[in-house]
Amino acid sequence: MLPAHRLVRALPLLLCVLLTGCAARPADTAGPDVRRAVADWSRTPPAALSGLPLDDWAYEVTSVRRDGVRALVRARLRYRLAGYDTAPGGSERELALERDGAGDGGGGGGGAWSVRSDRPAPDALPELWDQGPVSVVRGAHSLVLGGSGQSREALEAIAAEADRAVPAASAAWPRPWAGRVVVLVPASLDRMAQLLGRPADAYRGMGAVTTGRVGAGPGPADRVVINPEGYAELGGAGRRIILAHEVTHVATRAATSALTPLWLSEGFADWAAYRGTSTTPAQGAPELARAVRRGEVPGELPRAEDFAFGGDPQALARSYEGAWLACRLIAERWGEAALVGLYERAGEEPLATALGQSVGVDPAGLTQDWREALREELGQGLR
């Protein structure tokens, strides 16, 4: 029952509905026709995507704004890359439509609606195909999508490296995962930044990043996004490490949650990438080694904010290196199974609990052991 004051305010509206003197706005009969035109449009993916294993391509209309013979539609695009995505992903789109005959001066009459443009919604990130034609290279364990201007030779080399990274990630993470990866190679650093919605400077000097949401449950596959400028500056070993690191993030995604410390997720990815190589701590952690030899041994494991992009590159490098050496210490002292178990538990319970159950130490004990290992391995016996 409405309160009295609200009932009084509602009476004029009620009377307007009941009395014939208050003319109702005519129903917008264009709504169904517009939606039908969008449905027809969804049956044919853009020509720029020919060659992609697309499935479940559909637009879900969320709003229609009509102005005479023109309409602006907001829609949620959903699609799946068959064989790679376990569930449809998507993005917000804005479609402009016109009624046939819009330019005949007669208001368009009863002509059919047609989609004239399909672009990212104003507050949405673009898709790779919004930047131009997409080239497709299939590897044994990878699907590489190249932006406009990327040569097939370059994409094939990245696919070959990704194919090597997938088994490396599987060996380090002996848990079920898809065992395949989608790699995006935009035309430039600026185009990469557009896809990710951040300034280009945030990724300058980086070889690649991984997108995706954390947590278990069905969801689309992650995308490894290559920075073509940073990647080109790496040698063969650097490219192998970068892609193995990013693919490990894909492999461990379902076990990663907001509880997982960043030092553990980033350190584990580096541990998986360096695992089986002859890389020494001093070789793999040069920035941290220089700091330790100056007597600047970190007092704590890297914090979440220490991994922020766009800051001091040397400090960022020390954070990644320290995280790697923490995971390396756990694997060597307590065993690889203990490190994997810690990763699984740390996504479900507090770190102190996960450490106690997996390794048998508390965070303070691990930090102390880690600092001692840094002195031993990087400080040439410094105490």
Buried (B, 14 or more C-beta within 10 A) or exposed (E): EEEEEEEEEEEEEEEEEEEEEEEEEEEEEBEEBBBEBBEEBBEEBBEBBEEBEBEBBBBBBEEBEBEEBBBBBBBBBBBBBEEBBEEBBBBBBBBBBBBBBBEEEEEBEEBBBBBEEBEBBEEBBBBBBBBBBBBBBEBEBBBBBBBBBBEEEBBBBBBBBBBBBBBBBBEBBEEEBBEBBBBBBBBBBEBBBBBBEBEBEBBBBBBBBBBBEBBEEEBBBBBBBBBBBBBEEBEEEEBBBBBBBBBBBBBBBBBBBEBBBBBBBBBBBBBBBBBEBEBEBBEBBBBBBBBBBEEEBBEEBBEEEBBBBEEEEEEBBBBBBBBBBBBBBBBEBBEBEBBBBBBBBBBEEEBEEBBBEBBEBBBEEBBEBBBEBBBBBBBEEEE
